[in-house]
Amino acid sequence: MNFLYLKRTTLHLCIKSMQIFVLFIFSTLSITVFAQGWQQVGNDIDGSLSQEELGYAVSINSSGTVVAIGSPHSQTPVTGSVKVYELVNGNWTQKGNTLQGGSNEEFGWSVSLNSEGNTLAVGIPSSNNDRGSVMVFEFISNSWVQKGTTIDGDNTVIKGRFGHEVKLNGVGDNLII
């Protein structure tokens, strides 16, 4: 069951994944995770900037204990960022380093975690003059480390916005862009 509720400038989206729900609210810069029966899981995850669009992209692992949050407009100039949080002792704590994009790339426009929450794909549709790109990261030694090279959009397609959507499979070894 997916639920989309649009009212004025506030967008609420609930995603059911293995009985876990994610709620994000653009105008209040806060993310709340709910489990079956709509019981909140952990503390709210709050943003820090008024225009960062915290939760523009979200992904949750299969057990509901790791959440990736894309904020494609999180800095000035617009660079974008992705943060990953893990549920530890009932609280959401940041897992590893904050991932940052380059100027005007919209890094974090789309995000996808594998089932375990240790592999992360990030869409960057405005990089390379809007041709777009995708980066894949792996969680190694308490840090998100790029896995392989950046996957760039086709140079013959102008404004193709490659990376607008990304999806990893459960294992994290196959990626759809």
C-alpha positions in Angstrom: 0.0 0.0 0.0 1.4 3.4 -1.0 -0.2 6.5 0.3 0.3 10.0 -1.1 -1.3 13.0 0.5 -0.8 16.5 -1.0 -1.9 19.5 0.9 -0.6 23.1 0.2 3.2 23.0 0.5 3.4 19.9 2.7 3.9 16.5 1.0 3.3 13.4 3.0 4.4 10.1 1.5 4.2 6.7 3.2 5.9 3.7 1.7 5.2 0.2 2.9 8.2 -2.0 2.8 8.2 -5.2 5.0 5.7 -3.6 7.3 7.8 -0.4 7.7 6.6 3.0 6.7 8.5 6.2 5.9 6.9 9.6 6.2 8.6 12.7 5.0 7.4 16.2 5.2 9.0 18.8 2.9 7.8 22.0 4.7 8.9 20.9 8.2 12.2 19.3 7.2 11.6 16.2 9.2 11.4 12.5 8.5 9.4 10.1 10.6 9.5 6.3 10.2 6.5 4.2 11.1 6.0 0.4 11.6 2.9 -1.7 11.2 0.0 -0.1 13.1 1.5 3.4 12.4 3.7 3.3 15.5 6.7 5.6 15.2 10.1 3.9 15.0 13.0 5.9 16.5 13.3 9.7 16.7 12.4 12.2 14.0 15.2 12.8 11.5 15.4 16.6 11.1 16.9 18.7 8.4 19.0 21.8 9.0 18.3 24.0 6.0 15.0 25.5 4.9 15.4 24.7 1.2 17.4 21.4 1.3 14.3 19.3 0.5 15.2 16.6 3.1 13.6 13.4 2.0 13.2 14.3 -1.7 14.5 10.7 -2.2 14.3 8.0 0.4 15.1 4.3 0.5 14.9 1.8 3.3 16.6 -1.6 3.7 14.5 -4.8 4.0 14.5 -5.0 7.8 13.6 -1.3 8.2 16.8 -0.5 10.2 18.7 1.6 7.7 17.3 4.6 5.8 19.0 6.6 3.0 17.8 10.2 2.5 18.6 12.3 -0.5 18.5 16.1 -0.4 19.3 17.3 -3.9 19.3 21.0 -2.9 21.0 20.9 0.4 23.8 23.5 0.0 24.4 26.9 -1.6 25.4 26.7 -4.4 23.2 23.7 -4.9 25.3 20.6 -4.5 23.0 18.0 -2.9 23.8 15.5 -0.3 22.8 12.0 0.9 22.8 10.9 4.5 22.2 7.3 5.8 20.8 6.6 9.2 20.7 3.4 11.2 18.3 2.5 14.0 20.6 2.0 17.1 18.9 1.4 20.5 15.7 2.9 19.3 17.2 6.1 17.8 18.2 7.0 14.2 21.9 7.8 14.1 23.9 8.8 11.1 25.7 5.8 9.5 29.1 7.0 8.1 29.9 10.2 6.4 27.6 12.6 4.6 27.9 12.2 0.8 28.1 15.5 -1.1 27.8 16.4 -4.8 29.4 19.0 -7.0 28.0 22.4 -7.8 24.5 22.3 -9.4 24.4 18.5 -9.8 21.4 17.7 -7.7 23.3 14.9 -6.0 20.8 12.7 -4.2 17.9 13.2 -6.6 17.3 9.5 -6.3 18.7 6.9 -3.8 18.4 3.1 -3.4 19.7 0.8 -0.7 20.2 -2.9 -1.0 18.5 -5.3 1.4 21.2 -5.2 4.0 21.6 -1.4 3.8 25.4 -1.5 3.1 25.3 -0.7 -0.7 23.8 2.6 -1.9 23.2 4.0 -5.4 22.8 7.8 -5.8 21.3 9.5 -8.9 22.9 12.8 -10.0 20.7 13.9 -13.0 22.1 17.4 -13.4 25.8 16.4 -13.6 27.6 16.6 -17.0 25.5 19.4 -18.4 22.2 17.6 -17.5 23.4 14.3 -19.1 23.4 12.9 -15.6 25.4 10.2 -13.7 25.1 7.6 -11.0 27.5 6.6 -8.2 27.4 3.5 -6.1 28.8 3.4 -2.6 29.6 0.6 -0.2 29.8 0.9 3.6 33.4 -0.1 4.6 35.1 0.6 7.9 32.5 3.1 9.0 32.6 5.1 5.8 30.7 5.2 2.5 33.3 4.4 -0.2 32.6 4.7 -3.9 32.4 1.3 -5.6 33.8 1.2 -9.1 33.7 4.3 -11.3 31.0 6.9 -11.8 28.4 5.8 -14.4 27.8 8.7 -16.8 24.8 9.3 -19.1 25.1 9.0 -22.8 27.2 12.0 -24.2 25.0 12.0 -27.3 21.8 12.7 -25.3 21.5 16.3 -24.3 19.6 16.9 -21.0 19.0 13.1 -20.7 19.1 13.5 -16.9 20.5 10.0 -16.5 20.2 9.0 -12.8 16.7 10.5 -12.4 15.7 7.1 -11.0 17.9 4.4 -9.5 17.1 0.9 -8.1 19.4 -1.7 -6.6 18.4 -5.3 -6.3 18.4 -7.0 -2.9 22.0 -8.1 -3.0 23.2 -4.8 -4.4 25.0 -6.3 -7.4 22.5 -5.2 -10.1 21.3 -1.7 -10.7 18.5 -0.3 -12.9 18.9 3.3 -14.0 
